[in-house]
Amino acid sequence: MTSAEERELRAGLYHATERGYAVLRSGGTAADAVEAAVRAMEDNPLFNAGKGAVFNIKGVNQLEASFMDGRTGAAGAATLLTVVRNPISLARKVMESNRHVFLGGAGAEDYARETGLDIVPPSYFWTKHRWEQHERGFLRSDSMSASSTCVGEQEPDDMGDYSHLPMGTVGAVALDAMGNLATATSTGGMSNKWDGRIGDTPIIGAGTWADGHIAISGTGAGEFFIRQGTARYIALRANLLGETPAAAGKLAMLEMKSIGGDGGVICLDSTGRFTMTFCSDGMYRGYCSAQTGHVPTIGIFHSEKIAPDDNHVSLPRNRK
């Protein structure tokens, strides 16, 4: 990652964090704040959600999102979206319908139209850097499956290096002045995923959770979050065992790492305690509060500790 690329990514994180916090400072709800933060990332082509979503194996962008209001326990989710500009707003609309929790595909898109959300042509989601990542994935799979006489296939010279761009889910958690929590999570999923694949993001309790005590949003290897029920698992440890967000999040990530997964979580409880814990090489993250002087604090690398409970976890050597 060049210094210019790093600055651009930090600016995107800063903007999204600032957008969400501005809602809270003006007296808005936690639900409004997380929607604003996630929409900012969905509209930024650098992030793997909305405009910057990756392509599936057929060269299609299939998006998904979820939303939870900790005050009411209401939840909404949508998946297999191809024309909804801001999936997070659709997830919230589903939540507020008080009729359904999870919609997918054409039916979900029809609901987006009926509720007045922005509908765009599929071409809106096309970006050069994500398309080249899509093509590069096929080149690598072809070279790996070639005969033993083939030593590999060189990538075209005009392909850029976009390895620095976030490939995971975007999400936000917030606590408002009334003591209410909310979480919002959105993604384009895995690059070159199978057509119709659904990850952890829209599955309530896997990649997202919020109740009256804690809010969680996850990013990483979705299949492992689904198997572990990561977000709900963390919430149960916090609510029933009295563990801090940092302790519960760390244990969840250690257990995920032990079964071959990787990823990270952001967790915030009703007392204001929070953690950004991950078992991957890094996690694009940021937060803002009175303790930061109302100015967003941003981190990318695992060596950066931007908050007391900003934790990078790894397995002991004898457990790897």
C-alpha positions as CSV (number, residue, x, y, z in Angstrom):
1,M,0.0,0.0,0.0
2,T,1.4,3.4,-1.0
3,S,1.2,6.4,1.3
4,A,-1.3,8.0,-1.0
5,E,-3.5,4.9,-1.0
6,E,-3.3,4.7,2.8
7,R,-4.3,8.4,3.1
8,E,-7.3,7.8,0.8
9,L,-8.5,4.9,2.9
10,R,-8.1,6.7,6.1
11,A,-10.0,9.6,4.7
12,G,-12.9,7.3,3.8
13,L,-13.0,5.8,7.3
14,Y,-12.7,9.3,8.8
15,H,-15.7,10.5,6.7
16,A,-17.9,7.6,7.6
17,T,-17.1,7.8,11.3
18,E,-17.7,11.6,11.2
19,R,-21.0,11.2,9.5
20,G,-22.3,8.7,12.1
21,Y,-21.1,10.8,15.0
22,A,-22.5,14.0,13.7
23,V,-26.0,12.4,13.9
24,L,-25.4,11.6,17.6
25,R,-24.0,15.0,18.4
26,S,-27.2,16.6,16.9
27,G,-29.3,14.4,19.2
28,G,-30.1,11.7,16.7
29,T,-30.8,8.1,17.4
30,A,-28.2,5.3,17.3
31,A,-30.2,3.8,14.4
32,D,-29.9,7.0,12.4
33,A,-26.2,7.2,13.2
34,V,-25.2,3.7,12.1
35,E,-27.2,4.0,8.9
36,A,-25.5,7.3,8.1
37,A,-22.0,5.8,8.7
38,V,-22.7,2.7,6.6
39,R,-24.3,4.6,3.8
40,A,-21.1,6.7,3.6
41,M,-19.1,3.5,3.1
42,E,-21.6,2.1,0.6
43,D,-21.2,5.2,-1.5
44,N,-17.4,5.1,-1.4
45,P,-16.0,2.8,-4.1
46,L,-13.0,1.9,-1.9
47,F,-15.1,-0.3,0.4
48,N,-16.6,-3.7,-0.3
49,A,-20.2,-2.6,0.0
50,G,-22.6,-0.7,-2.3
51,K,-20.6,1.1,-5.0
52,G,-17.4,-0.7,-4.2
53,A,-18.8,-4.2,-4.0
54,V,-16.8,-7.2,-5.4
55,F,-18.1,-9.4,-8.2
56,N,-19.3,-13.0,-7.9
57,I,-18.2,-15.9,-10.1
58,K,-20.6,-14.8,-12.9
59,G,-19.3,-11.2,-12.9
60,V,-22.4,-9.9,-11.0
61,N,-22.5,-7.7,-7.9
62,Q,-24.7,-9.4,-5.3
63,L,-25.1,-7.2,-2.1
64,E,-26.5,-7.9,1.3
65,A,-27.0,-6.0,4.6
66,S,-28.6,-6.2,8.0
67,F,-29.9,-3.8,10.7
68,M,-30.8,-4.2,14.4
69,D,-32.2,-1.7,16.8
70,G,-31.2,-2.7,20.4
71,R,-33.9,-0.6,21.9
72,T,-36.7,-2.7,20.5
73,G,-34.8,-5.9,19.4
74,A,-36.2,-5.4,15.9
75,A,-34.1,-6.7,13.0
76,G,-34.1,-6.5,9.2
77,A,-32.0,-8.0,6.5
78,A,-31.8,-8.3,2.7
79,T,-29.6,-10.3,0.4
80,L,-29.0,-11.1,-3.3
81,L,-29.4,-7.5,-4.3
82,T,-28.3,-6.2,-7.7
83,V,-30.0,-2.8,-8.1
84,V,-30.5,-1.3,-4.7
85,R,-28.0,1.6,-4.2
86,N,-27.9,1.4,-0.4
87,P,-28.7,-2.1,0.9
88,I,-28.4,-0.9,4.5
89,S,-31.4,1.4,4.0
90,L,-33.4,-1.5,2.6
91,A,-32.4,-3.7,5.7
92,R,-33.8,-0.9,7.9
93,K,-37.0,-0.6,5.9
94,V,-37.5,-4.4,6.3
95,M,-36.9,-4.0,10.1
96,E,-39.3,-1.2,10.4
97,S,-42.0,-3.0,8.4
98,N,-42.8,-5.1,11.6
99,R,-43.9,-7.9,9.2
100,H,-40.7,-9.6,7.9
101,V,-37.1,-9.9,9.0
102,F,-35.3,-11.2,5.9
103,L,-36.0,-10.6,2.2
104,G,-33.9,-11.7,-0.7
105,G,-33.5,-11.4,-4.5
106,A,-36.2,-9.9,-6.7
107,G,-38.8,-9.7,-4.0
108,A,-36.4,-7.6,-1.8
109,E,-35.7,-5.3,-4.7
110,D,-39.5,-4.9,-5.4
111,Y,-39.9,-3.9,-1.7
112,A,-37.1,-1.4,-2.1
113,R,-38.9,0.2,-5.0
114,E,-42.2,0.2,-3.1
115,T,-40.7,2.0,-0.2
116,G,-39.0,4.6,-2.3
117,L,-35.4,3.7,-2.1
118,D,-32.9,4.6,-4.8
119,I,-32.8,1.9,-7.6
120,V,-29.8,2.0,-9.9
121,P,-28.8,-0.1,-13.0
122,P,-26.4,-3.0,-12.2
123,S,-23.7,-1.1,-14.1
124,Y,-23.7,1.5,-11.2
125,F,-21.7,-1.1,-9.1
126,W,-19.1,-1.7,-11.8
127,T,-15.6,-0.4,-10.8
128,K,-12.3,-1.0,-12.6
129,H,-10.4,-2.2,-9.5
130,R,-13.1,-4.7,-8.4
131,W,-13.4,-6.1,-12.0
132,E,-9.6,-6.6,-12.2
133,Q,-9.7,-8.4,-8.8
134,H,-12.4,-10.6,-10.3
135,E,-10.3,-11.4,-13.4
136,R,-7.2,-11.9,-11.3
137,G,-9.0,-14.5,-9.3
138,F,-9.7,-16.5,-12.4
139,L,-6.1,-16.2,-13.6
140,R,-4.9,-17.6,-10.2
141,S,-7.4,-20.4,-10.2
142,D,-6.4,-21.3,-13.8
143,S,-2.7,-21.4,-12.9
144,M,-3.3,-23.5,-9.8
145,S,-5.4,-26.0,-11.7
146,A,-3.0,-26.2,-14.7
147,S,-0.8,-29.2,-15.3
148,S,2.5,-29.6,-13.4
149,T,4.4,-28.4,-16.5
150,C,2.9,-25.0,-16.1
151,V,4.7,-22.7,-13.7
152,G,2.0,-20.0,-13.7
153,E,0.4,-17.4,-15.8
154,Q,1.5,-13.8,-15.8
155,E,-1.1,-11.1,-15.1
156,P,-1.6,-8.5,-17.8
157,D,0.7,-5.5,-17.5
158,D,-2.3,-3.1,-17.3
159,M,-3.7,-4.8,-14.2
160,G,-3.3,-2.6,-11.1
161,D,-2.4,-3.8,-7.6
162,Y,-5.5,-3.4,-5.5
163,S,-4.5,-5.8,-2.7
164,H,-4.7,-2.9,-0.2
165,L,-8.4,-2.3,-0.7
166,P,-10.8,-3.6,1.9
167,M,-12.3,-7.0,1.0
168,G,-14.5,-7.4,4.1
169,T,-17.8,-6.2,5.4
170,V,-18.5,-2.7,6.5
171,G,-20.4,-2.0,9.7
172,A,-21.1,0.4,12.5
173,V,-22.3,0.3,16.1
174,A,-23.5,3.3,18.1
175,L,-24.8,4.3,21.5
176,D,-27.0,7.4,21.6
177,A,-27.8,10.0,24.4
178,M,-30.8,8.0,25.5
179,G,-28.7,4.9,26.1
180,N,-29.9,3.0,23.1
181,L,-27.8,0.8,20.8
182,A,-28.0,-0.1,17.2
183,T,-25.9,-1.9,14.6
184,A,-25.7,-1.9,10.8
185,T,-23.7,-4.2,8.5
186,S,-23.3,-4.3,4.7
187,T,-21.2,-6.1,2.2
188,G,-20.6,-7.3,-1.4
189,G,-19.4,-10.6,0.0
190,M,-16.5,-12.7,-1.2
191,S,-14.8,-11.9,-4.5
192,N,-15.7,-14.6,-7.0
193,K,-18.2,-16.2,-4.6
194,W,-20.6,-18.8,-6.1
195,D,-23.7,-17.2,-7.6
196,G,-26.4,-17.1,-4.9
197,R,-23.9,-17.4,-2.0
198,I,-25.2,-15.8,1.2
199,G,-22.7,-14.8,3.9
200,D,-23.0,-14.0,7.6
201,T,-23.8,-10.3,7.1
202,P,-27.6,-10.7,6.6
203,I,-27.9,-13.5,9.1
204,I,-29.0,-12.1,12.5
205,G,-26.8,-13.5,15.2
206,A,-23.9,-14.4,12.9
207,G,-22.5,-11.2,11.5
208,T,-24.7,-8.7,13.4
209,W,-26.5,-8.3,16.7
210,A,-27.9,-5.6,19.0
211,D,-30.0,-5.7,22.1
212,G,-30.4,-3.5,25.2
213,H,-26.9,-4.2,26.5
214,I,-24.5,-4.7,23.5
215,A,-24.2,-4.1,19.8
216,I,-21.9,-6.1,17.5
217,S,-20.9,-6.0,13.8
218,G,-18.5,-8.5,12.3
219,T,-16.2,-8.8,9.2
220,G,-14.2,-11.7,7.8
221,A,-14.7,-15.2,6.7
222,G,-18.5,-15.4,6.7
223,E,-18.8,-19.2,6.8
224,F,-17.0,-19.2,10.1
225,F,-19.2,-16.5,11.5
226,I,-22.3,-18.5,10.5
227,R,-21.0,-21.7,12.1
228,Q,-20.0,-20.0,15.3
229,G,-23.0,-17.6,15.5
230,T,-20.4,-15.1,16.4
231,A,-22.4,-12.0,17.1
232,R,-25.0,-13.7,19.3
233,Y,-22.2,-15.7,21.0
234,I,-20.5,-12.5,22.0
235,A,-23.8,-11.0,23.2
236,L,-24.6,-14.1,25.3
237,R,-21.2,-14.1,27.0
238,A,-21.6,-10.4,27.8
239,N,-25.2,-10.6,28.9
240,L,-25.2,-13.9,30.8
241,L,-21.6,-14.1,32.1
242,G,-21.0,-10.4,32.6
243,E,-17.9,-10.3,30.3
244,T,-16.8,-7.0,28.9
245,P,-17.0,-6.5,25.1
246,A,-13.2,-6.9,25.0
247,A,-13.2,-10.2,26.8
248,A,-16.1,-11.7,24.9
249,G,-14.8,-10.5,21.6
250,K,-11.3,-11.8,22.2
251,L,-12.5,-15.2,23.1
252,A,-14.8,-15.4,20.0
253,M,-11.9,-14.4,17.7
254,L,-9.5,-16.9,19.4
255,E,-12.0,-19.7,18.9
256,M,-12.6,-18.6,15.3
257,K,-8.8,-18.6,14.6
258,S,-8.5,-22.1,16.1
259,I,-10.9,-23.6,13.6
260,G,-9.3,-21.9,10.6
261,G,-11.3,-18.7,10.3
262,D,-10.3,-15.1,10.5
263,G,-12.0,-11.7,10.9
264,G,-12.9,-9.1,13.4
265,V,-15.7,-7.5,15.4
266,I,-16.6,-4.1,16.7
267,C,-18.6,-4.3,20.0
268,L,-20.1,-1.5,22.1
269,D,-22.1,-1.9,25.3
270,S,-24.7,0.3,27.0
271,T,-22.1,1.7,29.4
272,G,-19.9,2.9,26.6
273,R,-17.3,0.1,26.8
274,F,-16.2,-1.0,23.3
275,T,-13.7,-3.1,21.5
276,M,-12.3,-3.6,18.0
277,T,-10.9,-7.1,18.1
278,F,-9.6,-9.0,15.2
279,C,-7.6,-12.2,14.4
280,S,-6.6,-11.1,10.9
281,D,-3.5,-9.2,9.7
282,G,-5.4,-5.9,10.1
283,M,-8.8,-4.3,10.2
284,Y,-10.0,-1.0,8.8
285,R,-11.6,0.7,11.8
286,G,-12.4,4.0,13.5
287,Y,-14.4,5.4,16.4
288,C,-15.4,8.8,17.8
289,S,-16.6,9.9,21.2
290,A,-16.2,12.7,23.7
291,Q,-13.0,10.9,24.8
292,T,-11.5,11.5,21.4
293,G,-12.4,15.1,21.5
294,H,-15.3,14.5,19.1
295,V,-12.7,13.8,16.4
296,P,-12.6,10.4,14.6
297,T,-9.6,8.1,15.4
298,I,-8.7,5.7,12.6
299,G,-6.6,2.5,12.4
300,I,-5.7,0.0,9.7
301,F,-2.8,-2.2,10.8
302,H,-2.6,-4.7,13.7
303,S,0.3,-2.7,15.1
304,E,-1.9,0.3,15.7
305,K,-3.7,0.5,19.0
306,I,-6.1,3.3,18.7
307,A,-8.1,2.5,21.8
308,P,-7.4,0.7,25.1
309,D,-9.5,-2.3,23.9
310,D,-8.3,-2.3,20.3
311,N,-7.1,-5.9,20.2
312,H,-5.2,-8.1,17.7
313,V,-5.4,-11.7,18.8
314,S,-3.4,-14.8,17.7
315,L,-3.1,-18.3,18.8
316,P,-0.3,-19.6,21.0
317,R,2.3,-21.4,19.0
318,N,1.3,-24.8,20.3
319,R,-2.3,-24.3,19.2
320,K,-1.6,-23.3,15.6
